[in-house]
Amino acid sequence: MPEEGLQWLAKPDLLTDDEIVRLIRIAVTRLGIEEVRFTGGEPLLRPGLVGIVERCAALEPRPKMSLTTNGIGLKRTAEALKAAGLDRVNVSLDTLRPDVFKTLTRRDRHRDVLEGLEAARDAGLTPVKVNSVLMPGLNDDEAPDLLAWAVENDYELRFIEQMPLDAQHGWKRDGMITAGDILASLRTRFELTEEGSEKRGSAPAERWLVDGGPHRVGVIASVTRPFCSACDRTRLTADGQVRTCLFATEETDLRAALRADDSADDEIARIWKLAMWGKKAGSGLDDPTFLQPDRPMSAIGG
């Protein structure tokens, strides 16, 4: 979190609850989407989230639904989300140390996240997945401790290589904690058995059995082991833009078509299809010149 905070989108720019549900209905019934994830930003800040989940759960065919959250508001919402039809959650937690958590997030809310994780597990939003990013000089020594804690609490831990998504543009490829670094650290305490590509499918995480199973740990190596060729995801931002990739520098506007008086579902589906057919072959993260001065990163919101 940057010290100065983030700029919020103006409310008229945001999709309404009805517009979000309509677009998800189009994706599910006309574009073959089988899984929907609510992410952000922080989706638990949206007042109508439980209602959106409930309405999407009533779609035919019913999509699988998950939520990625910082976990702070999960204790009070987990049961309602489960009752509405949410299947599972991903919670971002990079450290077991409250002081490091405060440094990273600029919030003294570590206990709230731990309680949110427990509430999600108890509500049946399983498997509860924990996403962790290791950064030099902050939490780069915590991989084995995080995995031991996840196994003890029946969470599925996934490490994500740090990507250039920081608002301060402070990311540097040199010195980043790589998938290889993470696995080497974990193997100082655990025996890891790779599951293999057949079980992975199009999922972004490579997974390993921990000490023979049943617990697993995953690594999402977007930078050093890009998986663009297997990616089958489409991203819809909170203001109605389609991104074909998290690192895309171009967007396709669905909001304008959605708000046109004569807009039909078929036309919106057509625009969405064209955007995805134009998806580039890769993110560019495996290029050592990525984010050089002549290749700036666009701002990413949602």
Secondary structure, 3 states (H helix, E strand, C coil): CCCCCCCCCCHHHCCCHHHHHHHHHHHHHHCCCCEEEECCCCHHHCCCHHHHHHHHHCCCCCCEEEEEECCCCHHHHHHHHHHHCCCEEEEECCCCCHHHHHHHHCCCCHHHHHHHHHHHHHHCCCCCEEEECCCCCCCCCCHHHHHHHHHHHCCEEEEECCCCCCCCCCCCCCCCCCHHHHHHHHCCCCCEEECCHHHHCCCCCEEEEECCCCCEEEEECCCCCCCHHHCCCCEECCCCEEECCCCCCCCEECHHHHHCCCCCHHHHHHHHHHHHHCCCCCCCCCCCCCCCCCCCCCCCCC
